[in-house]
Amino acid sequence: MSFRNIMQAVALATFLGAPLTASAQKVKAPAGGKKISKELIGIFFEDISYSADGGLYAELIENGSFEYNPNERDGWGPGTSWKTARPGHSLGMLQVRMDNPINANNPTYMRLHTERVKEYYDYAGWKGFGLENDGFDGISVKAGAKYDFSVFFRNIGEAKQVRVVLAAPGGWGQNPKVLAETTLNVNGQAWKKYEATLTASENCTNGILQILVLNQGDLDIDMVSLMPQDTYKGHGLRQDLAEALAGLEPKFMRFPGGCVVHGGGDGFWDTYRWKTTIGPKEQRRGLKNTWGYHQSMGLGYYEYFQFCEDLGMEPLPILPCGVNCQGTNGGWSMRTQAQDFVPMSEMDEWVDEALDLIEWANGDPATSKWAKMRADAGHPKPFNLKYLGLGNEEKITKEFEERFKYIYERVRAKYPNIVIVGTAGPGSHKGNPDFENGWRIADETGVDILDEHYYEPRNYFLDNQANYDNYPRDRKTKVYLGEYAAKDKKLADALYEGLYLLGVEKNGDVVSMTSYAPLFCKKNHESWNPDLIYFDNEKVILTCSYYVQQMFGTTAGDYYYGDVAKFQGGDKYQGTSAVLNTEKGELYIKLINAAGEAKNATIDLSKFKGFPSVAPMTTISNASIDAENNFDAQPVAPVTKDVKISKKMTLSVAPYSANVIRLKVK
C-alpha cells in the first residue's frame, strides 16, 4: 500500500474511532422511534472539473485516442497534449488521419512518418523519433510501481521496432532521463493491440511518455494508454480518490450527471448515450463535455456499475428523456429560453434507452443480448439495478412533461419493481414554477422519488432546518435531495450543512436520499465552487464538508429518536439527532454546535439497554469558524476520544463543532 493510501486509511480510522468491541447484533427498535430511510447519504458523481479523465479514472495519458477537437475547446485538436519527441529536427512528420480507423466511434488516429533516424542516433545519442505526452499536468509515477502500457499500431511496409520510454524531462540541451523502457516489434498491415509493463526506477511528478520509432517508414498509432497496476480493487480507478469515497460509506451513487447527462449541449447528436460507453475502450465514443473539455468514456457505464458494486452502493443512473437541459445551449445564462426536444414520433428510441439499460444491468445473458454484453465484459451476474433516474434538472415545460410521462409509463409497465426517480427542475424551492409543476407531475404519475436541487448561501441551510417538516406524510413520492451545498468551503458552511442534515434525518420518512454536489475538483481545473474533495496528481484534500458528510454516512440507521438528546437553551445554531441502526445494534447521537461558545446538551438513554459506560465520540471542530482545508493547510480533521456514558447525562459541546457518539446497545 502506498503512503498516500495509508494516510487515507488512517484518516478513516481516526474518524470512526476505536471499533466497537461487540459483534454486530440485530436489535429491536424501542418505542418512540420513527422509521427512516437507511440510504440517506450517497454520492453524486459528475465529470466536472476533471473528475473522471485526469481524476478518478486512473489513465495517465491525455488524449490517447487523438479525439480532441476544436468543437470542444478553441485551439484543441488531435495533437493536443502531444508533441514530437525530437522537436526542431527533420526526422519525420505527423499526419492526422481518419480513413479506416479502429472503430467508427473512434475515428481519428495519427500516422507517424519517420526518416533519417539512423543518422541522428550518432549525433544526439537518443534513439528514435516519435510522439511525446505529458499526461494530465504531468505523469506522476512512483519508484518500483508497475504501469501497464498499451497501444494500437497498424504497420505500413517493413516491420518496425518501437521504443516506449517513461522518462523525466531533460533540462536545456539534455535528453530525458529514462525511468523505464521497452521495445516492441510491430508488424502486420491491420490494427493490432500491443502491450507491455513498465516499472519506474524512481519517483517523478512530471514524467513524460515517449513512443519512438527506430526504423524509417510509416506507422499508424491510436489508443495510447498508460495505466498504473495499483488501482482500486484492480478496476482502473485511482486508489486514493476511490478510498476517499469509500470513507464516506455512501449507500448509493448517482451518475453520470448532472448536466453531463445532456452531453456537450450542441444538440441531440452529442447527448450522453450509455450504449457508447460500454464494451472495449477502443470502440467507445468520446464526447464533448458540458463543462468545456473531452470525456474519453474510459470511465463508462460498466465502470460506474462496477464501482458501485465495489463500494456496496446502489447504482442510480440518470437518463435524458428527449429534452435538452435549458442551460447547455449557450450556457446557463440562456436558461430562460426554449428547450430543444425530440419529436414524439422519435421517442421510442429514448424509451429503448431506458429499457435496454435495465436489461443490460439485470438481465440473463442466456436470453438477452444486452445482458450478454455485460457478461462478455466480465460480469455474468446481474448488477441488480434498483433505481433509475429519468431526467436531470430540465425546465418543467409542457414538452418535458409529455416526454417524461411517455417514458415513465413504458418503463413502469415493463419493470414495475424499478424505483423511478423524477426531477423537480432547477431551483427546487416552493413557489418556483418548475418545482410546483415537478411535484404536480409526481402526484399525477405516482413516481417513486423526486429529485430536488439547490445551491444556496450558508445561511439558507441555517435558517431552513425545518424545510421538510411540513411535507405531506401521505404522499407516495419521496424526496431525493440530489444536489445541494452551501456556497463556500469553510467550517461554517459544513456546520450549517450539518444542521440542515439533522433536519433531513428527522424527516427521513419523507426524504429518502441526499447527495452533496459537486464531488471532485482537480487543482487548476475548477468548473464549480465549492466541491467536496479537491486533488492534484499527488494529493487529496478532504474539506470540512467532507468530514460532516462522513459523519452522517458512517452513522446511518433506520430509526430516528427526537427525544434522546437536546441542547439546554439552544437556538438555531445547535441541533441534535439520535439514530438507531437495528442491524448493527448501534445508536448514533449527533450534536452540532455552530455557536462561538460551548453549550450543554442533555442525553437520556432510558429507552435503550446494554449501552457501555464509555464510548467513542468523534469531533470535527476548529477555533475559527472560517477555517478551511486547502492545498496549503488542513486545519480541520476529526478527532476521536472516549467519553463516559450514563443513562441520563449532561455533556459540554465545544464551540464550532460537529460531534457523534457511537454506542453499542441491546
ABEGO torsion letter per residue (X at the ends): XBAAAAAAAAAAAAAAEBBBABBBBBBBBBBGBBBBBAAABBBBBBBBGGABBGBABABABBGAAGABBAAABBGBBAABGBBBABBGBBAEBBBBBABGBABAABABBBBBBBBGAAAAAAAAGBBEBEBBBAEBGEBBBBBGBBBBBBBBBBBBEBBBBBBBBBBBBBBBGBBBBBABBBBBBBBEABBBBBBBBBBBABBBAABBBBBBBABBEBBBBBGBBBBBABBBGGAGBBAAAAAAAAAAGBABBBOAOEAAAAEAGAEAAABBBAAAABEBAAABBBBBBAAGBBBAGABBAAAAAAAAAAAGBBBBBBBBAGBBBAAABGEAAAAABBBBBBBAAAAAAAAAAAAAAAAAAABBAAABAAAAAAAAAGBABBAGBABBBBEBGBBBBAAAAAAAAAAAAAAAAABAABBBBBBAEBGBBBGBAAAAAAAAAAAAAGBABBBBBBBBBAAAAAAAAAAAAABBAABABBBBBABBBBABABAAAAAAAAAAAAAAAAAAAABABBBBOBABBBBGABABOBBABBBBAABBBBBAAAAAAAAAAAABBABBBAAABBBBGBBAABBBBBBBBAAAGBBBBBBBBABABBBBBBBBAAABBGBBABBBBBBBBBABAABBBBAABBABBBBBBBBBBBABBBBBBBBGBBBBBBBBBX
